[in-house]
Amino acid sequence: MPSNLDTLDNSIVQSEMARKSDFSSPYYGEPRKFDPTFRGPISNRSCTDVFCCVIFIIVILGYIALGTVAWLHGDPRKVIYPTDSYGQFCGQKGTPNAKKSILFYFNILKCANPAVLINLQCPTTQMCVSKCPDRFATYTDMQLQYQITAAPWEYYRRFCKPGFNNPTKPVAQVLRDEDCPSMIVPSRPFLQRCFPDFITLNGTLTVAKRTHFKDALDKARSVTELRDAANGITGLVDAKEVGMKIVEDYAASWNWILIGLVIALVVSLIFILLLRFTAGLLLWFTIIAVILVIAYGIWHCYLEFSLLRQQPGADVTIVDIGFQTDVTVYLHLSQTWLIFLIALCTIEASILIILIFLRKRVRIAIALLREGSKFLASSGDAIYKVMAAEPNCMYANKTCDPETFNKTNVSKTCPGAQCTFAFYGGETPYHRYLFILQLSNLLIFLWLVNFIIALGQCTLAGAFASYYWARRKPQDIPTCPLFSSFSRAIRYHTGSLAFGALILALVQMARIILEYLDSKLKGASNVAARFLLCCLKCCFWCLERFIKFMNRNAYIMIAIYGKCFCTSARDAFCLLMRNVVRVAVLDRVTDFLLFLGKVLIAGSVGVIAFFFFTHKIPIVQEDVPTLHYYWVPLLTVICGSYLIAHGFFSVYAMCVDTLFLCFLNRLRQT
């Protein structure tokens, strides 16, 4: 064991020796006697958690079979194209709707939720059209104008049912049979569906510069009713135009974005290499640099806030101006700089408090990092249901056949009822259990993702442990430590890793279900149910975090001693509980130091990108592409740089956890 690790924390040694008599308690388990010949991860192993390994293999085979069944029964057209009330696809080539790629809703006021629109569950007739309406009009107005000229009818009939050609039919009967929409409003296509063309003028929501309009029954309607019917869509005003501009910005700046990410990759690699030789100096430099940068940010924000506060109109709040695609608009508000100022002051104070009260743990974390741096659903047939105009219809939501619907007495019992397309499904066992299969698909996906993460963590832990326990470096270190560790994990511990991944996947599945229930209960008035759901979400979030922490340490113990998952988790838990305060503080401090490194790398590359894309670097001004929104490539570079740095530093985080747990293991054996 390296001598400098013996002095990482003398207080830990003293604490362990003082409580040595407690090691034989049932809670902590019998102590292992120190083996002077121990050379690291045990090579003479046996397979662990074999039963779980067999189940895992069977599940993977079942997952493949499920995918095969979904492929045989699925139809990608049901995902690509929207579907009208007759189950026909909009915009599909080779069909009558080939040139009608947009879905139009007869009465969008019946659609209370935008999610309902996207899922095609809005209780109104839906037709495929080539263009969305571009004007206000009602069926009543069309009939009056039809007496003079046929032009209004020729335009209005584009949005009526195919084959309907009776403009003189009474309005009440037209609305009852839903032959035509009662009204049309200016709309624009979004997600291949016609949504009202909302525009905010002077803080007022309008459609075609109007705030009120009348329907076919001459009833006054407000634009806010359209907004409520498409709740959430109003936040996507001009979304198509913004999206197109963003795509254009990416097309014009992709090469410079790539260069920025390469710079982040090189800087991260240089940072890692420098840690190998100057870990202490570099980490303290990172801490001081971050403090100084934040201090400069505080001064700059205060200066901007003071200047804007004295200017007229700068006291307008962010809520007053609403959503703006031009972010520079917000920079002219004093409230924006006040928010930045408070946030930076809070961050600065937190960093200083951590450094003052946890300076000893910072030194330990730096020592550990120094040591670590030395080792581097679309299946089924069309299902039709009765859509009733009256709420008390006994046949509402019952399945029906559109070919024989007119021969039944449903329309007589429920006037205005129609047999319209609802969704894709079926009555076979496969379709009856389709929802359960979809849940199983999600669970298996989570299981596989967590297993891959577990395999990576166990592989890294085995490689780092080989370095830690090597008495003669580099002679006792395996030639290919990563490959050796990976081979051991796959050959002996697939079942253990799958067991831990399954536990975490079940908790994540429960969280997803709770989030789904919460989204469904947002409009509910039951306060008790909402409170209970909120408590459950909080508890399962904490449980997921705890299981992730325990799994990580259990995988380290598996990599070292080769025991089953439960035994390794128990040993890791007991070992960490003896040093619970030090472990918690050191873990957070290490994460904090690594986070500062990520921020420094992402921030440095981001500053360079900001000056470049805002034409503030004279040497390369002519090479900068013309952009609609400079923040598009800027945010891409910053986020990409942070993710690249996170990828490098996550290896360090695993290294620190492994070395520290090995250190505690050695203390337990002494």
C-alpha positions as CSV (number, residue, x, y, z in Angstrom):
1,M,0.0,0.0,0.0
2,P,1.4,3.4,-0.8
3,S,2.8,5.2,2.2
4,N,1.1,8.5,1.4
5,L,-2.3,6.9,1.7
6,D,-1.5,5.8,5.2
7,T,-1.5,9.4,6.2
8,L,-4.6,10.5,4.4
9,D,-6.6,10.8,7.6
10,N,-5.0,9.8,10.9
11,S,-8.2,10.4,12.7
12,I,-9.8,7.6,10.8
13,V,-7.1,5.2,12.0
14,Q,-7.4,6.3,15.6
15,S,-11.2,6.1,15.4
16,E,-11.0,2.6,14.0
17,M,-8.5,1.4,16.6
18,A,-10.6,2.9,19.4
19,R,-13.6,1.0,18.3
20,K,-11.8,-2.2,17.4
21,S,-13.7,-4.1,20.0
22,D,-17.0,-3.2,18.2
23,F,-15.9,-5.1,15.1
24,S,-17.2,-8.4,16.4
25,S,-20.7,-7.1,16.9
26,P,-23.5,-8.6,14.9
27,Y,-24.0,-5.3,13.2
28,Y,-20.5,-4.9,11.9
29,G,-19.7,-8.6,11.4
30,E,-16.6,-10.5,12.2
31,P,-13.3,-8.7,11.3
32,R,-11.1,-10.1,8.6
33,K,-7.5,-10.7,9.8
34,F,-5.0,-8.8,7.7
35,D,-3.4,-11.0,5.0
36,P,0.0,-9.7,4.2
37,T,0.0,-11.7,0.9
38,F,-3.2,-10.0,-0.4
39,R,-2.4,-8.5,-3.8
40,G,-5.7,-7.0,-4.7
41,P,-8.8,-8.4,-6.5
42,I,-9.1,-12.1,-5.9
43,S,-8.4,-14.1,-9.1
44,N,-9.6,-17.5,-7.8
45,R,-13.4,-16.7,-8.0
46,S,-16.6,-18.5,-8.5
47,C,-19.8,-17.4,-10.2
48,T,-22.1,-15.3,-8.0
49,D,-25.9,-14.9,-8.1
50,V,-26.3,-17.6,-10.7
51,F,-30.1,-17.6,-10.5
52,C,-30.3,-13.9,-11.3
53,C,-27.8,-14.4,-14.2
54,V,-30.1,-17.1,-15.7
55,I,-33.2,-14.9,-15.2
56,F,-31.3,-12.0,-16.8
57,I,-30.4,-14.1,-19.9
58,I,-34.0,-15.3,-20.2
59,V,-35.2,-11.7,-20.0
60,I,-32.8,-10.6,-22.8
61,L,-34.1,-13.4,-25.0
62,G,-37.7,-12.4,-24.2
63,Y,-36.8,-8.8,-25.0
64,I,-35.6,-9.9,-28.4
65,A,-38.8,-11.9,-28.9
66,L,-40.9,-9.0,-27.8
67,G,-39.1,-6.8,-30.3
68,T,-39.8,-9.4,-33.0
69,V,-43.5,-9.5,-32.2
70,A,-43.7,-5.7,-32.2
71,W,-42.0,-5.6,-35.6
72,L,-44.4,-8.1,-37.1
73,H,-47.5,-6.3,-35.7
74,G,-46.2,-2.8,-35.9
75,D,-46.7,-0.3,-38.6
76,P,-44.3,2.7,-38.7
77,R,-46.9,4.8,-40.6
78,K,-48.9,5.0,-37.4
79,V,-46.1,7.0,-35.8
80,I,-45.0,9.0,-38.8
81,Y,-48.4,10.2,-40.1
82,P,-51.3,11.7,-38.2
83,T,-54.6,9.8,-38.6
84,D,-58.1,11.2,-39.4
85,S,-61.4,10.1,-38.1
86,Y,-61.6,7.3,-40.7
87,G,-58.3,5.8,-39.7
88,Q,-56.6,7.1,-42.9
89,F,-53.0,8.4,-42.8
90,C,-52.4,12.1,-43.6
91,G,-49.7,12.7,-46.2
92,Q,-49.0,9.0,-47.0
93,K,-47.9,8.5,-50.6
94,G,-50.1,6.4,-52.8
95,T,-53.3,7.3,-51.0
96,P,-56.1,9.9,-51.5
97,N,-54.5,11.9,-48.7
98,A,-51.0,12.0,-50.3
99,K,-51.3,15.8,-50.8
100,K,-53.1,16.3,-47.5
101,S,-50.4,16.0,-44.8
102,I,-52.0,18.1,-42.1
103,L,-54.7,17.1,-39.6
104,F,-57.5,19.6,-39.1
105,Y,-59.9,19.5,-36.0
106,F,-63.5,20.5,-36.7
107,N,-64.0,22.0,-33.2
108,I,-60.7,22.5,-31.4
109,L,-62.6,24.0,-28.4
110,K,-63.4,20.4,-27.5
111,C,-59.8,19.6,-27.0
112,A,-59.0,20.6,-23.5
113,N,-55.4,19.3,-23.4
114,P,-52.6,19.5,-26.1
115,A,-51.5,16.0,-25.1
116,V,-55.0,14.8,-26.2
117,L,-54.5,16.4,-29.6
118,I,-51.1,14.7,-30.1
119,N,-52.6,11.4,-29.0
120,L,-55.5,11.8,-31.4
121,Q,-58.1,11.5,-28.6
122,C,-59.8,14.8,-29.1
123,P,-63.6,14.2,-29.2
124,T,-64.3,16.0,-32.5
125,T,-64.1,15.0,-36.2
126,Q,-60.6,15.1,-37.7
127,M,-59.9,15.6,-41.4
128,C,-56.7,15.6,-43.5
129,V,-56.2,18.9,-45.3
130,S,-53.5,20.3,-47.5
131,K,-53.4,23.7,-45.9
132,C,-54.7,25.2,-42.6
133,P,-57.4,27.9,-42.6
134,D,-56.0,31.4,-42.9
135,R,-59.1,33.4,-42.0
136,F,-62.0,33.6,-39.6
137,A,-65.3,32.2,-41.0
138,T,-68.4,30.5,-39.7
139,Y,-70.8,28.2,-41.5
140,T,-73.6,30.7,-41.1
141,D,-71.6,33.5,-42.7
142,M,-70.7,31.2,-45.6
143,Q,-74.4,30.4,-46.2
144,L,-75.2,34.1,-46.4
145,Q,-72.4,34.8,-48.8
146,Y,-73.2,31.8,-50.9
147,Q,-76.4,33.5,-51.9
148,I,-74.3,36.0,-53.7
149,T,-71.2,34.0,-54.9
150,A,-70.0,30.4,-54.6
151,A,-66.4,31.4,-53.8
152,P,-66.9,31.3,-50.0
153,W,-68.3,27.8,-50.2
154,E,-65.5,26.6,-52.5
155,Y,-63.0,27.7,-49.8
156,Y,-65.0,26.4,-46.8
157,R,-65.7,23.0,-48.3
158,R,-61.9,22.2,-48.1
159,F,-62.5,21.6,-44.4
160,C,-65.7,19.6,-44.7
161,K,-66.1,15.9,-45.0
162,P,-65.2,14.5,-48.4
163,G,-68.2,14.2,-50.6
164,F,-70.3,16.7,-48.7
165,N,-71.7,19.3,-51.2
166,N,-74.9,20.8,-49.7
167,P,-74.1,24.3,-48.6
168,T,-77.8,25.0,-48.0
169,K,-78.2,22.3,-45.4
170,P,-79.5,23.8,-42.1
171,V,-76.8,24.8,-39.7
172,A,-78.3,22.7,-36.9
173,Q,-78.2,19.6,-39.0
174,V,-74.7,20.3,-40.2
175,L,-73.4,20.7,-36.7
176,R,-75.3,17.6,-35.5
177,D,-73.9,15.4,-38.2
178,E,-70.5,17.2,-38.2
179,D,-70.5,17.5,-42.0
180,C,-68.5,20.7,-41.7
181,P,-66.8,22.7,-38.9
182,S,-69.0,25.2,-37.2
183,M,-66.2,27.8,-37.7
184,I,-62.6,28.0,-38.9
185,V,-59.9,30.2,-37.4
186,P,-56.5,31.3,-38.7
187,S,-54.2,28.4,-38.0
188,R,-50.7,27.2,-38.7
189,P,-49.3,23.7,-39.0
190,F,-47.4,22.3,-36.0
191,L,-46.6,18.6,-35.5
192,Q,-48.5,18.1,-38.7
193,R,-51.7,19.5,-37.0
194,C,-53.5,22.8,-37.4
195,F,-53.3,24.9,-34.3
196,P,-54.6,28.5,-33.9
197,D,-52.1,31.1,-35.0
198,F,-51.5,32.7,-31.6
199,I,-49.7,36.0,-31.7
200,T,-49.0,38.3,-28.7
201,L,-49.5,42.0,-29.4
202,N,-48.6,44.4,-26.6
203,G,-49.0,41.7,-24.0
204,T,-52.5,40.6,-25.4
205,L,-53.0,37.2,-26.9
206,T,-54.6,37.5,-30.4
207,V,-55.4,35.4,-33.4
208,A,-55.2,37.4,-36.7
209,K,-55.2,40.6,-34.5
210,R,-58.5,39.7,-33.0
211,T,-59.3,38.9,-29.4
212,H,-63.0,37.8,-30.0
213,F,-65.0,36.1,-32.7
214,K,-68.4,34.4,-33.2
215,D,-69.2,30.8,-33.9
216,A,-71.9,29.4,-36.2
217,L,-74.6,29.9,-33.6
218,D,-73.6,33.6,-33.4
219,K,-72.2,33.0,-29.9
220,A,-69.4,35.3,-28.8
221,R,-66.1,33.5,-28.3
222,S,-62.8,34.6,-26.9
223,V,-59.3,33.9,-28.0
224,T,-58.6,32.7,-24.5
225,E,-61.0,29.8,-25.1
226,L,-58.7,28.7,-27.9
227,R,-55.7,29.1,-25.7
228,D,-57.3,27.0,-22.9
229,A,-58.3,24.4,-25.4
230,A,-54.7,24.2,-26.6
231,N,-53.1,24.7,-23.2
232,G,-49.3,24.8,-23.5
233,I,-49.4,25.4,-27.3
234,T,-49.4,29.2,-26.7
235,G,-45.9,28.8,-25.3
236,L,-44.8,27.6,-28.8
237,V,-45.7,30.7,-30.7
238,D,-43.6,30.9,-33.9
239,A,-42.1,27.6,-32.9
240,K,-41.7,26.5,-36.5
241,E,-39.9,29.6,-37.5
242,V,-37.6,29.4,-34.5
243,G,-37.0,25.8,-35.2
244,M,-36.1,26.5,-38.8
245,K,-33.7,29.3,-37.8
246,I,-32.1,27.0,-35.2
247,V,-31.5,24.4,-37.9
248,E,-30.0,27.0,-40.2
249,D,-27.7,28.2,-37.4
250,Y,-26.5,24.6,-36.9
251,A,-26.0,24.2,-40.6
252,A,-23.9,27.4,-40.7
253,S,-21.9,26.8,-37.6
254,W,-21.5,23.0,-37.2
255,N,-17.8,23.1,-38.1
256,W,-17.1,25.7,-35.5
257,I,-19.1,23.8,-32.9
258,L,-17.1,20.7,-33.7
259,I,-13.9,22.7,-33.3
260,G,-15.1,24.0,-29.9
261,L,-15.9,20.4,-28.7
262,V,-12.4,19.3,-29.9
263,I,-10.9,22.1,-27.9
264,A,-12.9,21.0,-24.8
265,L,-11.6,17.4,-25.4
266,V,-8.0,18.6,-25.6
267,V,-8.4,20.8,-22.5
268,S,-9.9,18.0,-20.5
269,L,-7.1,15.6,-21.6
270,I,-4.5,18.2,-20.6
271,F,-6.2,18.8,-17.3
272,I,-6.1,15.0,-16.6
273,L,-2.4,14.8,-17.5
274,L,-1.6,17.8,-15.4
275,L,-3.3,16.1,-12.4
276,R,-0.8,13.3,-12.8
277,F,2.1,15.6,-11.8
278,T,0.6,18.7,-10.1
279,A,-2.7,17.5,-8.7
280,G,-2.6,19.7,-5.5
281,L,-1.4,22.8,-7.3
282,L,-3.9,22.4,-10.2
283,L,-6.9,21.7,-8.0
284,W,-6.1,24.7,-5.7
285,F,-5.7,26.8,-8.8
286,T,-9.1,25.6,-10.1
287,I,-10.7,26.5,-6.8
288,I,-9.1,29.9,-6.7
289,A,-9.9,30.6,-10.4
290,V,-13.5,29.7,-10.0
291,I,-13.8,32.0,-6.9
292,L,-12.2,34.9,-8.8
293,V,-14.4,34.3,-11.9
294,I,-17.5,34.3,-9.8
295,A,-16.3,37.4,-7.9
296,Y,-15.9,39.2,-11.3
297,G,-19.4,38.0,-12.3
298,I,-20.8,39.5,-9.1
299,W,-19.1,42.8,-9.7
300,H,-20.2,42.9,-13.3
301,C,-23.9,42.0,-12.5
302,Y,-24.0,44.7,-9.7
303,L,-22.6,47.2,-12.2
304,E,-25.2,46.4,-14.9
305,F,-28.0,46.3,-12.3
306,S,-27.0,49.8,-10.9
307,L,-26.8,51.3,-14.4
308,L,-30.1,49.8,-15.6
309,R,-32.0,50.7,-12.5
310,Q,-31.4,54.4,-13.3
311,Q,-32.8,54.1,-16.8
312,P,-36.5,54.5,-17.6
313,G,-38.3,51.3,-18.5
314,A,-35.7,49.0,-17.1
315,D,-37.9,48.1,-14.1
316,V,-40.1,46.0,-16.4
317,T,-40.2,42.4,-15.1
318,I,-39.5,39.2,-17.1
319,V,-43.1,38.2,-16.7
320,D,-44.3,41.4,-18.4
321,I,-42.4,40.8,-21.6
322,G,-43.0,37.0,-21.7
323,F,-41.1,34.6,-23.9
324,Q,-38.7,36.2,-26.4
325,T,-36.5,34.3,-28.8
326,D,-34.0,37.2,-28.7
327,V,-32.2,36.6,-25.4
328,T,-30.6,40.1,-25.6
329,V,-34.0,41.6,-24.7
330,Y,-33.7,40.1,-21.2
331,L,-30.3,41.7,-20.7
332,H,-31.9,45.1,-20.9
333,L,-33.9,44.4,-17.7
334,S,-32.6,45.2,-14.3
335,Q,-34.5,42.2,-12.8
336,T,-32.4,39.9,-15.0
337,W,-29.1,41.2,-13.6
338,L,-30.5,41.1,-10.1
339,I,-31.3,37.4,-10.4
340,F,-27.8,36.8,-11.7
341,L,-26.4,38.8,-8.8
342,I,-28.3,36.8,-6.2
343,A,-27.4,33.5,-7.8
344,L,-23.7,34.2,-8.0
345,C,-23.5,35.6,-4.5
346,T,-25.2,32.4,-3.2
347,I,-22.7,30.2,-5.1
348,E,-19.7,32.2,-3.9
349,A,-20.8,32.1,-0.3
350,S,-21.4,28.3,-0.6
351,I,-17.9,27.7,-2.0
352,L,-16.2,29.9,0.7
353,I,-18.2,28.1,3.5
354,I,-17.1,24.7,2.2
355,L,-13.4,25.8,2.0
356,I,-13.4,27.3,5.5
357,F,-15.2,24.6,7.4
358,L,-14.1,21.6,5.3
359,R,-10.5,22.5,4.4
360,K,-9.2,19.3,6.0
361,R,-11.5,17.2,3.9
362,V,-10.5,19.2,0.8
363,R,-6.9,18.2,1.4
364,I,-7.9,14.5,1.8
365,A,-9.9,14.7,-1.4
366,I,-7.0,16.3,-3.2
367,A,-4.7,13.5,-1.9
368,L,-7.1,10.9,-3.2
369,L,-7.4,12.6,-6.6
370,R,-3.6,12.7,-6.7
371,E,-3.4,8.9,-6.2
372,G,-6.2,8.4,-8.7
373,S,-4.4,10.5,-11.3
374,K,-1.6,7.9,-11.3
375,F,-3.9,5.3,-12.9
376,L,-5.8,6.5,-15.4
377,A,-46.3,1.8,-29.3
378,S,-47.5,1.4,-32.7
379,S,-49.2,-2.1,-33.0
380,G,-52.8,-3.2,-34.0
381,D,-55.7,-2.5,-36.3
382,A,-57.9,0.6,-36.4
383,I,-60.4,0.7,-33.6
384,Y,-63.5,2.8,-33.9
385,K,-65.7,4.1,-31.1
386,V,-69.0,5.9,-30.8
387,M,-68.5,9.6,-30.3
388,A,-71.7,11.0,-28.9
389,A,-72.8,14.6,-29.0
390,E,-74.8,14.2,-25.8
391,P,-73.0,13.4,-22.5
392,N,-75.7,10.9,-21.4
393,C,-75.6,8.6,-24.4
394,M,-75.5,4.9,-23.4
395,Y,-73.4,4.0,-26.4
396,A,-70.6,6.6,-25.8
397,N,-67.1,5.2,-26.1
398,K,-68.5,1.8,-27.3
399,T,-66.7,0.1,-30.1
400,C,-68.4,0.2,-33.5
401,D,-68.0,-0.7,-37.2
402,P,-68.1,2.3,-39.5
403,E,-69.4,0.2,-42.4
404,T,-72.5,-1.0,-40.5
405,F,-73.0,1.9,-38.1
406,N,-75.7,3.6,-40.1
407,K,-77.8,0.4,-40.0
408,T,-77.9,0.4,-36.2
409,N,-80.2,2.3,-33.9
410,V,-77.3,4.2,-32.2
411,S,-77.9,7.4,-34.3
412,K,-81.6,7.2,-33.4
413,T,-81.0,6.7,-29.7
414,C,-78.2,9.3,-29.6
415,P,-78.7,12.0,-32.3
416,G,-75.5,13.3,-33.7
417,A,-73.5,10.2,-32.6
418,Q,-70.8,9.1,-35.0
419,C,-68.5,6.1,-35.4
420,T,-65.0,7.6,-35.6
421,F,-61.5,6.3,-35.4
422,A,-60.1,6.2,-31.8
423,F,-56.8,4.3,-31.8
424,Y,-54.9,1.3,-33.0
425,G,-55.4,-1.9,-31.1
426,G,-57.3,-5.2,-31.3
427,E,-59.0,-8.0,-29.4
428,T,-56.3,-10.7,-29.7
429,P,-54.3,-11.7,-26.5
430,Y,-51.4,-9.7,-27.8
431,H,-53.5,-6.5,-28.0
432,R,-55.3,-7.1,-24.8
433,Y,-52.0,-7.3,-22.9
434,L,-50.2,-4.7,-25.1
435,F,-50.1,-2.2,-22.2
436,I,-48.4,-4.8,-19.9
437,L,-46.0,-5.5,-22.7
438,Q,-45.2,-1.8,-23.0
439,L,-44.5,-1.6,-19.3
440,S,-42.3,-4.7,-19.5
441,N,-40.5,-3.1,-22.4
442,L,-39.8,0.0,-20.3
443,L,-38.7,-2.1,-17.3
444,I,-36.3,-4.2,-19.3
445,F,-34.9,-1.1,-21.0
446,L,-34.1,0.4,-17.6
447,W,-32.6,-2.9,-16.4
448,L,-30.3,-3.1,-19.4
449,V,-29.2,0.5,-19.1
450,N,-28.4,0.1,-15.4
451,F,-26.6,-3.2,-16.1
452,I,-24.3,-1.5,-18.6
453,I,-23.6,1.2,-16.0
454,A,-22.9,-1.4,-13.4
455,L,-20.6,-3.3,-15.7
456,G,-18.6,-0.1,-16.3
457,Q,-18.4,0.7,-12.6
458,C,-17.3,-2.8,-11.6
459,T,-14.7,-2.9,-14.4
460,L,-13.2,0.4,-13.3
461,A,-13.3,-0.5,-9.7
462,G,-11.4,-3.8,-10.4
463,A,-8.7,-1.9,-12.3
464,F,-8.2,0.8,-9.7
465,A,-8.2,-1.8,-6.9
466,S,-5.4,-3.7,-8.7
467,Y,-3.3,-0.5,-8.6
468,Y,-4.1,0.2,-5.0
469,W,-3.2,-3.3,-3.6
470,A,0.0,-3.6,-5.8
471,R,2.9,-3.5,-3.3
472,R,5.4,-2.9,-6.1
473,K,4.3,-0.5,-8.7
474,P,4.2,-1.1,-11.6
475,Q,5.6,-4.7,-11.4
476,D,2.5,-6.1,-9.5
477,I,0.0,-4.3,-11.7
478,P,-1.6,-6.5,-14.3
479,T,-0.5,-5.9,-17.9
480,C,-4.1,-5.1,-19.0
481,P,-5.9,-4.2,-15.8
482,L,-9.1,-2.9,-17.5
483,F,-9.4,-6.0,-19.7
484,S,-8.7,-8.3,-16.8
485,S,-11.3,-6.6,-14.6
486,F,-13.8,-6.6,-17.4
487,S,-13.3,-10.3,-18.0
488,R,-13.7,-11.1,-14.3
489,A,-16.9,-9.1,-14.1
490,I,-18.5,-10.7,-17.2
491,R,-17.4,-14.3,-16.4
492,Y,-18.2,-14.4,-12.7
493,H,-20.4,-11.5,-11.7
494,T,-23.0,-11.0,-14.4
495,G,-25.7,-12.2,-12.1
496,S,-24.6,-9.9,-9.2
497,L,-24.5,-6.9,-11.5
498,A,-27.9,-7.8,-13.0
499,F,-29.3,-8.2,-9.5
500,G,-28.2,-4.7,-8.4
501,A,-29.4,-3.2,-11.7
502,L,-32.8,-4.8,-11.4
503,I,-33.4,-3.3,-7.9
504,L,-32.5,0.1,-9.2
505,A,-34.7,-0.4,-12.3
506,L,-37.7,-1.3,-10.2
507,V,-37.4,1.9,-8.2
508,Q,-37.0,4.0,-11.4
509,M,-40.0,2.3,-12.8
510,A,-42.0,3.3,-9.7
511,R,-40.8,6.9,-10.1
512,I,-42.0,6.9,-13.7
513,I,-45.4,5.6,-12.8
514,L,-45.7,8.3,-10.0
515,E,-44.7,11.0,-12.5
516,Y,-47.4,9.7,-14.9
517,L,-50.0,9.8,-12.1
518,D,-48.9,13.3,-11.1
519,S,-49.4,14.5,-14.7
520,K,-52.9,13.1,-14.7
521,L,-53.8,14.6,-11.3
522,K,-52.6,18.1,-12.1
523,G,-56.1,19.4,-12.7
524,A,-57.6,17.4,-9.8
525,S,-59.0,19.3,-6.8
526,N,-58.2,16.5,-4.3
527,V,-55.5,18.1,-2.2
528,A,-54.9,15.0,-0.1
529,A,-54.1,12.9,-3.1
530,R,-51.8,15.5,-4.5
531,F,-50.0,15.8,-1.2
532,L,-49.6,12.0,-0.8
533,L,-48.3,11.7,-4.4
534,C,-45.8,14.4,-3.7
535,C,-44.6,12.6,-0.6
536,L,-44.2,9.4,-2.5
537,K,-42.3,11.1,-5.3
538,C,-39.9,12.6,-2.7
539,C,-39.4,9.2,-0.9
540,F,-38.7,7.3,-4.1
541,W,-36.3,10.0,-5.3
542,C,-34.4,9.6,-2.0
543,L,-34.6,5.8,-2.3
544,E,-33.2,5.9,-5.8
545,R,-30.3,8.1,-4.7
546,F,-29.5,5.7,-1.8
547,I,-29.7,2.6,-4.0
548,K,-27.4,4.2,-6.6
549,F,-24.9,5.0,-3.8
550,M,-25.1,1.5,-2.3
551,N,-24.9,-0.3,-5.7
552,R,-21.8,1.7,-6.6
553,N,-20.0,0.6,-3.4
554,A,-21.3,-2.9,-3.7
555,Y,-19.8,-3.2,-7.1
556,I,-16.4,-2.1,-5.7
557,M,-16.6,-4.8,-3.1
558,I,-17.6,-7.4,-5.8
559,A,-14.6,-6.3,-7.9
560,I,-12.2,-6.7,-4.9
561,Y,-13.5,-9.8,-3.1
562,G,-15.7,-11.5,-5.7
563,K,-18.7,-12.1,-3.4
564,C,-22.4,-12.1,-4.2
565,F,-24.3,-8.8,-4.4
566,C,-26.1,-9.0,-1.1
567,T,-22.9,-9.9,0.9
568,S,-20.9,-7.2,-0.9
569,A,-23.7,-4.6,-0.3
570,R,-23.8,-5.5,3.4
571,D,-20.0,-5.3,3.8
572,A,-19.9,-2.0,2.0
573,F,-22.8,-0.6,4.1
574,C,-21.2,-1.7,7.4
575,L,-17.8,-0.4,6.4
576,L,-19.3,3.0,5.4
577,M,-21.4,3.3,8.5
578,R,-18.3,3.2,10.7
579,N,-17.2,6.4,9.0
580,V,-20.5,7.7,7.9
581,V,-19.7,11.4,8.6
582,R,-16.3,11.3,7.0
583,V,-17.6,9.3,4.0
584,A,-20.5,11.7,3.4
585,V,-18.3,14.8,3.7
586,L,-15.4,13.4,1.6
587,D,-17.8,12.2,-1.1
588,R,-19.4,15.6,-1.4
589,V,-16.1,17.4,-1.3
590,T,-14.7,15.2,-4.0
591,D,-17.7,15.7,-6.2
592,F,-17.4,19.5,-5.5
593,L,-13.8,19.6,-6.6
594,L,-14.5,17.6,-9.7
595,F,-17.5,19.8,-10.4
596,L,-15.3,22.9,-10.2
597,G,-13.0,21.3,-12.8
598,K,-16.0,20.6,-15.1
599,V,-17.2,24.2,-14.7
600,L,-13.8,25.6,-15.3
601,I,-13.4,23.7,-18.6
602,A,-16.9,24.3,-19.8
603,G,-16.7,27.9,-18.8
604,S,-13.4,28.6,-20.4
605,V,-14.4,27.1,-23.7
606,G,-17.8,28.9,-23.4
607,V,-16.1,32.3,-22.9
608,I,-14.0,31.7,-26.1
609,A,-17.1,30.6,-28.0
610,F,-19.1,33.7,-26.8
611,F,-16.4,36.1,-28.0
612,F,-16.1,34.2,-31.3
613,F,-19.8,34.0,-32.2
614,T,-20.5,37.6,-31.1
615,H,-17.8,38.9,-33.4
616,K,-15.6,40.2,-30.6
617,I,-12.4,38.5,-31.7
618,P,-10.9,40.9,-34.4
619,I,-8.6,38.3,-35.9
620,V,-11.4,35.9,-37.0
621,Q,-14.3,38.3,-37.4
622,E,-14.6,37.6,-41.2
623,D,-14.8,33.9,-40.6
624,V,-17.7,34.0,-38.1
625,P,-20.9,32.8,-39.8
626,T,-24.0,35.0,-39.8
627,L,-26.5,33.5,-37.3
628,H,-30.1,34.2,-36.3
629,Y,-29.4,33.2,-32.6
630,Y,-25.8,33.2,-31.5
631,W,-26.8,31.3,-28.4
632,V,-27.6,28.2,-30.4
633,P,-24.0,27.2,-31.1
634,L,-22.9,28.8,-27.8
635,L,-25.1,26.6,-25.7
636,T,-24.2,23.6,-27.7
637,V,-20.5,24.2,-27.2
638,I,-21.0,24.8,-23.4
639,C,-23.2,21.8,-22.9
640,G,-21.0,19.6,-25.0
641,S,-17.9,20.7,-23.2
642,Y,-19.4,20.0,-19.9
643,L,-20.5,16.5,-21.0
644,I,-17.0,15.8,-22.3
645,A,-15.4,17.0,-19.1
646,H,-18.0,14.9,-17.1
647,G,-16.9,11.8,-19.1
648,F,-13.3,12.3,-18.1
649,F,-14.0,13.2,-14.5
650,S,-16.5,10.4,-13.9
651,V,-13.5,8.0,-14.1
652,Y,-11.8,10.0,-11.4
653,A,-14.9,9.9,-9.3
654,M,-15.0,6.1,-9.5
655,C,-11.3,6.0,-8.8
656,V,-11.7,8.1,-5.6
657,D,-14.5,5.9,-4.4
658,T,-12.6,2.7,-5.0
659,L,-9.4,4.0,-3.4
660,F,-11.2,5.2,-0.3
661,L,-13.2,2.0,0.1
662,C,-9.9,0.0,-0.3
663,F,-8.4,2.2,2.4
664,L,-11.3,1.6,4.8
665,N,-11.0,-2.1,4.0
666,R,-7.4,-2.2,5.0
667,L,-8.1,-0.3,8.2
668,R,-10.8,-2.9,9.0
669,Q,-8.3,-5.7,8.5
670,T,-5.6,-4.2,10.8
